[in-house]
């Protein structure tokens, strides 16, 4: 089973990360699309949904664009996901129409509900500010790559190589995050 965001949520998260990097500045949709490798037509749909959820605002004009509807520290990944996908509720039985032996609940209900709640709790605790900080740190090479990274061959090797310098990188990451926070607070 793959547990990954849909394309819609993927693009929404990318757009929100872009906007979080410069929360006080208006960003054109074309700029977001190019920077985050999002098809422009799809981006407009995603931005519209994020506007409905008041996570993004827009200023239509020649010099207009999009910006966050509130500070990145006040936006959770759960809010973004639910704005684009709807509530993460246990809408149906995990066993579908399988061999339920009970009228009200199936044998997998407690386990599946606990797993869903853990996902909701984790996404609810993750702020856009933290995700944007991690994005900058990854770009700067100051955030260690986790051993379970799946994007490129040898990622586990790179993580093992990075382990001895994790403390140094952690300090550098904290410094990069502090710089981003200063830029954000200067823009408000």
C-alpha positions, -999 to 999 in steps of 0.1 A, spaced: 0 0 0 13 34 -9 7 62 16 17 93 -3 -1 126 -10 -22 128 -41 -9 149 -69 -33 177 -59 -19 177 -23 17 174 -35 13 205 -57 -5 224 -29 22 216 -4 49 228 -29 30 260 -36 26 267 2 64 260 7 72 286 -20 49 311 -4 63 304 31 98 313 19 87 349 13 54 353 32 52 391 30 58 391 -8 32 385 -35 42 357 -58 28 353 -93 13 319 -102 38 315 -131 67 321 -106 53 295 -82 48 270 -111 83 274 -124 100 274 -91 82 243 -78 77 224 -111 39 225 -110 18 225 -142 3 260 -143 -32 249 -151 -32 225 -122 -17 252 -99 -46 276 -105 -71 249 -93 -50 241 -62 -46 278 -54 -83 283 -57 -89 256 -31 -63 270 -8 -80 304 -11 -114 289 -2 -98 275 30 -83 310 36 -47 296 37 -38 317 6 -50 352 -4 -47 368 -38 -44 403 -51 -56 405 -87 -38 431 -107 -7 435 -129 14 437 -98 -7 412 -78 -2 376 -69 -6 352 -41 6 351 -5 -2 331 26 -34 339 44 -17 337 78 18 332 92 35 299 83 38 291 120 0 292 122 -6 268 92 -4 231 97 2 204 71 -31 189 82 -49 221 73 -33 221 38 -41 184 32 -77 188 44 -82 219 23 -74 199 -8 -87 165 1 -114 170 27 -113 158 63 -92 127 71 -122 109 86 -127 71 87 -154 74 61 -156 36 55 -146 3 69 -110 -6 63 -122 -41 52 -147 -25 28 -175 -50 22 -154 -79 36 -164 -105 61 -175 -83 89 -189 -105 117 -203 -76 136 -231 -52 127 -214 -21 141 -176 -25 138 -151 -48 121 -121 -65 137 -96 -41 121 -115 -9 133 -94 -2 164 -61 -7 147 -70 13 115 -85 41 136 -54 44 157 -32 45 126 -54 72 110 -53 92 143 -15 90 144 -14 104 109 -38 132 118 -18 140 149 15 141 131 2 163 102 -15 186 128 17 191 147 38 199 116 37 236 107 43 251 73 71 271 89 89 239 99 85 223 65 97 255 48 127 256 71 135 220 64 132 228 27 158 255 29 181 234 51 179 205 26 187 230 -3 217 242 17 228 207 26 226 214 63 198 189 72 209 153 74 191 130 49 172 103 68 182 67 62 148 59 47 149 86 20 137 71 -12 144 98 -38 179 88 -51 201 57 -51 226 57 -23 205 80 0 209 56 29 247 57 23 247 95 23 227 95 55 253 71 71 281 93 59 263 124 73 257 108 107 291 118 122 285 154 113 248 155 124 255 178 154 273 203 132 246 202 106 219 205 133 236 238 145 238 250 109 202 241 103 191 260 134 211 290 122 194 288 87 160 285 104 167 315 126 176 336 95 143 326 78 124 336 110 141 370 111 133 376 74 97 366 80 93 388 111 109 417 93 83 414 66 53 417 90 
